[in-house]
Amino acid sequence: MRRVALALVAVLSVAAFLTPPLAAQAADRAPIVLRPDRVFDGERMHDGWAVLVDGSRIVAAGPSIPTPAGGTEVRLPGTTLLPGLIEGHSHLLLHPYNETSWNDQVLLESHAERVARATVHARATLMAGVTTVRDLGSEGAGYADVGLKAAIDKGVIPGPRMLVSGPALVATGSYGPKGAPEWSLPKGAEEADGHDGLIRATRNQMGRGVDWVKVYADYRWGPNGEASATFTEDELRLVVEVAASSGRRVVAHAATPEGMMRAIRAGVRTIDHGDGGTPEIFALMAEKHVGFCPTLAAGDAITQYGGWRRGVDPEPARITRKRETFAMALSSGVPMCFGGDVGVYPHGENYRELELMVDYGMTASAVVQVATSGNADIFELSDRGRIGEGLLADLVAVEGDPTADITALRRVMFVMKGGDVVRAPTKVER
Ligand SMILES: [Zn+2]
């Protein structure tokens, strides 16, 4: 039996930090010095560094940081302190499909149930050290993500900072749930088409609070259910142009070569999924600095829900192909994004995507960088994703060194969001 002592030199009442209102607390509190074994600043590792937090911001990071008079010292032996993780593709309003199918979640669960579940998901996400999520679609729950974000920002419930995309945009007829053609089934996203229709829908979604406009550049709507392109390139370009004039970016769900090409040429900021990527497509993405969120963990989970026993059965073709696509993207120099499509699998297990990125060929050190400063750069979040003076005090400490062993990200010991300690065990025995 091994004992890891996480000594809190001064008494920190974690429970108190979880009681609303959270917002006022950071400003009232004494400065805090965090003393882990090492600090990963978003790009490089520094042994023996400490980090000083005052209010909601980091005020200093370096090898010799004295504890200010009246300040609090938190010792985190055996840990690495790193910027709070930035999940690039979540669905806080979905829960794993092996519990309830996507169709049944969209059609049969009430919005109240879905929001109640989402509050639990938000908390699990934050406790896993994920302090920001780009949440890519409420999947039939309207603007519940906008409300969830407001509730978190107001300190009503614990959760990560959210970038939301509301209902998202799909071409008429392309998206699910499908069936019963005589009836108009509720859809998992908003249908819009053509010049006037897409301008209006994009502006309407932005006006109702979306931070990112999400489009489905393709979907499984071919004559035999195969994935095929949806919007024309002109339609996609229009959405990008309308979003850009308000200072917003567009993310494309795209899995086919044609859907990916149209979205890239139209000027989207990230391509998510990308299963059908080719060397030519990834080269174009690299040239245009389009981020790639591969959502490896979603495919991995769905294949397992279909009966594949990972580590026991031979690897299905779908997974092998995904490995090859990922390797292609890596060697092309595409800006890689950490975005796992969490919600397909349990919230709080965001680390699954990071472990698969290592399994599929990336170094652990590069993966940790992608999950922090890399995603901050792709999402244009200059106030986070790194540890440095003036940045948001969104910090996580994990047992061990995740740049040497990515599974260290499962062992979250401490989480701070905006200077508030939201997770800090005083002692861990194992
Ligand atoms: Zn998704």
Boltz pocket constraint, residues with backbone or C-beta under 6 A from the ligand:
constraints:
  - pocket:
      binder: B
      contacts: [[A, 89], [A, 90], [A, 91], [A, 136], [A, 341]]
      max_distance: 6.0
